[in-house]
Structure formats: structure tokens, C-alpha cells
Amino acid sequence: MKPPSTFHIAGILLLIAILMLRNSDAQLVAKNATPAKYFTFTIDSNSVPKIADSYKLNNISIRATRDLLSRYKNAGNTLWYKVDNGLIAKFVSGEKSLTITYTSAGRWLYTITGYDEKSMPKEVRSIVKRTYYDFDIVHVAEVQVPDTKSHIYLVYVQDAEQINVLRICDGEMQVLYDYTRG
């Protein structure tokens, strides 16, 4: 089986973001989110909030805009999307893709930063490689939520027989999903 494409990984991150927005408890969702088998899935258009192609800037909460610019000075070419009960801002910074969610009033809910193995924090990589030394790290989704100092890392690893989704927080690793290929 060939490795998952960037489109499939981005789709999983979007699904996690939508689930987080709907549940408004990012830590709970990051712990329990269910990616589909082998990083592929289909979305029924009736089951997810409607997302416009992009949202007009004059309809975006000024609070959200100010927050985004204060957090990310390099947030150029940001695309804004309106979803049920909130806003999503997406942009790319170097090798990282960022998805930031806000309530409709502009209150920050969470940020998901996606990147590959070479951009991982060394301490997180060493935790993963201690156990999964023969696995390839396919993608990392770093989740930041308000009022916490710790970040949650969802790490997608694979080898010829398995695909695993790992959750790392506060130096502890947990296997969320363990799929056997074939």
C-alpha cells in the first residue's frame, strides 16, 4: 500500500477540526478522534457544517483577526471559512500548515499545526522512536488549546504491516489506533 497523500492527511485534520468545533472540547476530541482506516474516508455533505469557499473579510470578527495577527505575525494569505458556530483560519508558514478556530464572536478555541518528522520537537520524536524505531513518521498534528501549557501531538506512524495513530501529551504516549494492513 502506498503512503497516504497530503490530501488524505489534510482531510483527516479537517475532520478532526470539524469534530473539535462541534464538540468545543479540543482535548477530548484529540484524545478520542477517529480517523478512518488507512487515512482514507468519505464525507457525507449532509453530516458536516457547510464551509464556504472563503469568507469575506468584512464578515470576520475583528477580535478573531486581531488574535490571529497577534499570535502569528507571518499569517499572510490567510483563508477564512465560516462554519456552524464559528470561524476557521488557515494558512501555511514554511513547512507547517496551521488551522486556527474561533467562535463566531472571535474567541480562540484551538490551533492545529501540521508538519512532518523533520519539524517535530526532538523530545516528542524521541518518545515515538523509542518504541516505533522501525516506523516512518508520516505526519504530526500539534494541537494547542486555551488554558493549557502542554500541547497534544497526534503522530501518524507506519511500517509495511501497520499504521498507528499515537497521542503524546506531557511526555506520555498512548496508542489511539492500531491498524493492520491487508
N, C-alpha and C positions, 0 to 999 in steps of 0.2 A: 504494500500500500504506500502510495506517495505521501509525503508530509503535507499537513494542512496548508492551504494557501492563506495569504494575507486576508483575503476576502472572508474566509471562514472564521479566522481568528477575530477579525473586526466584527463579524456578525455575532459571535459569542459575547464579545464585550458589549455590544449594543443591547443584546438580550439581557445581560446582567444589569446594565444601566436602567433599562426599562423596568425590570423587576424591582430594582432598588427604588426607583422613583415611585412605583406603585405601592410598595410596602413602607417607604420612608424610614426604613431601619437598615442602613447600609451594612452594619456589622453582621446582622442576622442573615442578610441575603448573601454577603460574601462568604459566610460560613456554609450556607445551605443551597446556593445557586446550582442549578442542574444544567451543565452543558450537554448537548446531545452527543450520542455516540460518534466517535471518530471525527469530531469537530465539524460535523455537517448537520444541518437542520433546515426545516422549512418553517416559515412564519405564516400563519393564517392572518390575513389582513383584518379580520374582524376581532382578533384577540389582543391586538396591541394598540396603543394610542396612535392616533393619526399624527404623522410628522410631516410638516410642510417641507418643500424643497429647501427653503431657507426663510428666516423670519425677518421682517422689515425692522431695521434698526430703531425706528421711532416707536415701535411697539414693545421694545425691550425695556425692562425695569432699569432705571438709572442706577439703582442700588446694585443690581447684578453686574452691570457694565463697570461700575467703579470697583467693585470687588474683584472682578476678573483682572482689570488692569493693575490693581494694587498687588495681587498675588503673582501675576505673570506679566512682567514688563515686555516679554517677547511674544505676546499673543496677537501677532499680526495675522491677517487673513482668517480671522475667526468666523466660523459659520454658526449662526444661532438657529435653533429649532424650537418650535412650540410643541409641547406635548401636554397631555391632560395634567392639569395642576402644576405646571412648571415650565422651565426653560432648560435647554441643553446647549452648551457652547462647546465647539470642537475646533481644535487647531493642532498643527504639527510644529514641533520645535526640535530641530535637528533630527535625531534618530527616534524621538519619542512622539507618540500621539497622545493628546490629552482630551478628555471628555469631562467637562465640569457641569454639574447640575445645580439648578436653583429652583426655589419655589417661584410661583408667579409673582410674588411680592419682591423677589430678588434675594432671598435668604439662601446662603450656600448650604447645600445638602451633602455633597461628596464630590471627590475627584477621582477619576480612574486614569492612570498613566500607563500606557502600553509601550513595551520595548522588548529587545532581545537580550540574550545572555550577556553580551559584552557591556551592556549598560546596567546590569544588576549590581546592587550593593554587594561588596565582597563577603560580608558576613552572612547574607542570605544565600549567596551562591555556595558558600562552604557548607552550610546546613544541608542544602539539597544534595551536593556532590558526595557528602559523607555516606549517604545511603544509596543514591542513584548515580554512582560514578560512571557506569556504562551507558547512561541515558543521555540523549540530546535534550537540552533545554530549548524548547520551541518558542515559547512566548512567556512574558511576565506581565501580569496586570497588578499594578500597585494601587491599592485603594486607600484614600485618605478620607476620614470622616471628622466632623467637628468634635471638639472637646476630648480628643484622644491624642496622646503623644505617639502612640505606636501606629505604624502602618500595617495594613494587611496585604500580603503578597499572595496572589494566585499564580502558581508556577505550573506550566504545562510541559511535561516531560514525556519522551517516548523512546522506545527502542524497537527492535524488529518484531517483538511479540506483544508489547503493552503500550498503552497510553495512560498516563496518570495525571490527575489534577491535584496539586498539593496546595495546602493553605499554610502559610507561615506567618506567625504573629508572636511577638515577644520572645523570639528565639526558639519557639516550639513549632514543630512540623506535624501536620495532620494530613492524611490521605483522604481527600474528599471523594474522588472517583478513581477506580482502577478498572480499565477496560482491556480485555484480551482481544487481540486482532484475530480475524479469521473466523 
